[in-house]
Amino acid sequence: MGVLVTGACGFIGAWTVKQLLSMGEEVVLTDVSGDLTRLRQVLGDVGELPFVRGDIVEEGFIEGIVKKYSVEAIIHLAAFQIPQCRADPVRGGMVNVIGTLRVFEAAKNSGGSVRRVVYASSAAVFGPPELYGEGPVPVHVVLRPATHYGAFKVCNELTANAYWHEARIPSVGLRPQVVYGLGRDVGVTSDVARAIKAAVVGKQFKIRFGGLVDLQYVEDVAYLFAVAALRDLDGARVYNVRGDVLSVPQIIELIEDVTGVKGHISYEDKPLPIPAALDDSETERDLGPLNKTSAREGIEKTASYFRHLHSRGELDTSDLP
Ligand SMILES: NC(=O)c1ccc[n+]([C@@H]2O[C@H](COP(=O)([O-])OP(=O)(O)OC[C@H]3O[C@@H](n4cnc5c(N)ncnc54)[C@H](O)[C@@H]3O)[C@@H](O)[C@H]2O)c1
């Protein structure tokens, strides 16, 4: 089937394209950025993959791609992250909310060619951990995000629900938390991937948060997006994503252990304003069996990619202080 990936030049986008190709799927890529570095690093060779550059907000842009390439499913990852939404909430709303509406409109106007939309929601839809009490937080609870970014993601989940009821477009929204791996360099929670990079090149680095976090290795998340696009589910579904829940000091210890570089990484003892542990039993039930790379293995893989690029003089360290 032809799968359109929006935000394909981004971190999760590049890995999702790799995953789809390894499953034998045909892909079409789009992004406002023309920077193919992540795609090249993740895929090795971008070759002749169809890539259409443009702004998702622009009327008719996604619709044009859907028609030209007879797209059957859309994996929608293009978005502004928390700092970009904070700096410019109006533009953030255009990209994250209107952009998502454009994707659903393109599906609606495709004459039935687009069979489903899979989109990145986020664990940022949740409010502060105090709202939820003990134990892993289920999917359907009160959502009271404290950021514009989280509010836009809640809006997108509701948008998806409306498109199911009004136009019968099936959708899956996935809520990752702290995704890490090669290519992660945007957003506050990119600090875990950047700390691994800092250790590999022997630089000092401070992670801007503490407390418990759920570390999710990017290949597992990309796999989930791909499976969600290919599985025949109806309704407007939303799923929590869960990886390995660890404290930031435990993560630092693992990075030091894996890289052999001690004393370079510190952290701010300020927890992220969302619950760390989410209940992903519905994800396992409908999209499983899930791939769950342990934090140690994911950090090893990421450090090894960084080491390889560093040894060839190709590691971009501009995201390190
Ligand atoms: N990385 C995480 O830990 C994480 C966690 C939860 C949710 N998410 C969500 O997953 C998705 C992918 O995240 P990522 O880490 O790959 O982000 P990223 O910032 O690496 O990639 C986002 C991509 O969207 C593109 N984009 C931005 N504005 C655009 C526009 N107007 N038109 C077209 N493309 C545009 C960017 O150029 C970029 O390539 C996002 O929706 C994000 O909110 C990510």
Ligand as a Chemical Component Dictionary entry (heavy atoms), coordinates in Angstrom:
data_LIG
# 
_chem_comp.id                   LIG 
_chem_comp.type                 NON-POLYMER 
_chem_comp.pdbx_formal_charge   0 
_chem_comp.three_letter_code    LIG 
# 
loop_
_chem_comp_atom.comp_id 
_chem_comp_atom.atom_id 
_chem_comp_atom.alt_atom_id 
_chem_comp_atom.type_symbol 
_chem_comp_atom.charge 
_chem_comp_atom.model_Cartn_x 
_chem_comp_atom.model_Cartn_y 
_chem_comp_atom.model_Cartn_z 
_chem_comp_atom.pdbx_ordinal 
LIG N1  N1  N 0  10.089 12.735 19.907 1  
LIG C1  C1  C 0  9.297  12.495 20.956 2  
LIG O1  O1  O 0  9.754  12.127 22.061 3  
LIG C2  C2  C 0  7.802  12.649 20.813 4  
LIG C3  C3  C 0  6.983  12.354 21.918 5  
LIG C4  C4  C 0  5.610  12.481 21.776 6  
LIG C5  C5  C 0  5.059  12.886 20.585 7  
LIG N2  N2  N 1  5.873  13.185 19.531 8  
LIG C6  C6  C 0  5.253  13.631 18.270 9  
LIG O2  O2  O 0  5.741  12.808 17.206 10 
LIG C7  C7  C 0  5.811  13.570 15.995 11 
LIG C8  C8  C 0  7.209  13.485 15.422 12 
LIG O3  O3  O 0  8.137  13.974 16.405 13 
LIG P1  P1  P 0  9.694  14.096 16.076 14 
LIG O4  O4  O 0  10.424 13.879 17.352 15 
LIG O5  O5  O -1 10.039 13.293 14.885 16 
LIG O6  O6  O 0  9.773  15.652 15.728 17 
LIG P2  P2  P 0  10.782 16.440 14.764 18 
LIG O7  O7  O 0  10.762 17.853 15.226 19 
LIG O8  O8  O 0  12.093 15.732 14.672 20 
LIG O9  O9  O 0  10.067 16.309 13.353 21 
LIG C9  C9  C 0  8.935  17.066 13.009 22 
LIG C10 C10 C 0  9.008  17.354 11.522 23 
LIG O10 O10 O 0  7.857  18.139 11.176 24 
LIG C11 C11 C 0  8.258  19.056 10.165 25 
LIG N3  N3  N 0  7.362  20.207 10.133 26 
LIG C12 C12 C 0  7.260  21.232 11.028 27 
LIG N4  N4  N 0  6.389  22.141 10.589 28 
LIG C13 C13 C 0  5.909  21.695 9.394  29 
LIG C14 C14 C 0  4.984  22.213 8.455  30 
LIG N5  N5  N 0  4.374  23.395 8.640  31 
LIG N6  N6  N 0  4.719  21.482 7.347  32 
LIG C15 C15 C 0  5.338  20.293 7.135  33 
LIG N7  N7  N 0  6.257  19.762 7.983  34 
LIG C16 C16 C 0  6.522  20.464 9.099  35 
LIG C17 C17 C 0  9.672  19.474 10.607 36 
LIG O11 O11 O 0  10.400 20.031 9.507  37 
LIG C18 C18 C 0  10.243 18.159 11.106 38 
LIG O12 O12 O 0  10.990 17.486 10.114 39 
LIG C19 C19 C 0  5.365  14.976 16.363 40 
LIG O13 O13 O 0  3.989  15.103 16.101 41 
LIG C20 C20 C 0  5.604  15.044 17.859 42 
LIG O14 O14 O 0  4.770  15.996 18.461 43 
LIG C21 C21 C 0  7.226  13.078 19.622 44 
# 
loop_
_chem_comp_bond.comp_id 
_chem_comp_bond.atom_id_1 
_chem_comp_bond.atom_id_2 
_chem_comp_bond.value_order 
_chem_comp_bond.pdbx_ordinal 
LIG N1  C1  SING 1  
LIG C1  O1  DOUB 2  
LIG C1  C2  SING 3  
LIG C2  C3  SING 4  
LIG C2  C21 DOUB 5  
LIG C3  C4  DOUB 6  
LIG C4  C5  SING 7  
LIG C5  N2  DOUB 8  
LIG N2  C6  SING 9  
LIG N2  C21 SING 10 
LIG C6  O2  SING 11 
LIG C6  C20 SING 12 
LIG O2  C7  SING 13 
LIG C7  C8  SING 14 
LIG C7  C19 SING 15 
LIG C8  O3  SING 16 
LIG O3  P1  SING 17 
LIG P1  O4  DOUB 18 
LIG P1  O5  SING 19 
LIG P1  O6  SING 20 
LIG O6  P2  SING 21 
LIG P2  O7  DOUB 22 
LIG P2  O8  SING 23 
LIG P2  O9  SING 24 
LIG O9  C9  SING 25 
LIG C9  C10 SING 26 
LIG C10 O10 SING 27 
LIG C10 C18 SING 28 
LIG O10 C11 SING 29 
LIG C11 N3  SING 30 
LIG C11 C17 SING 31 
LIG N3  C12 SING 32 
LIG N3  C16 SING 33 
LIG C12 N4  DOUB 34 
LIG N4  C13 SING 35 
LIG C13 C14 SING 36 
LIG C13 C16 DOUB 37 
LIG C14 N5  SING 38 
LIG C14 N6  DOUB 39 
LIG N6  C15 SING 40 
LIG C15 N7  DOUB 41 
LIG N7  C16 SING 42 
LIG C17 O11 SING 43 
LIG C17 C18 SING 44 
LIG C18 O12 SING 45 
LIG C19 O13 SING 46 
LIG C19 C20 SING 47 
LIG C20 O14 SING 48 
# 
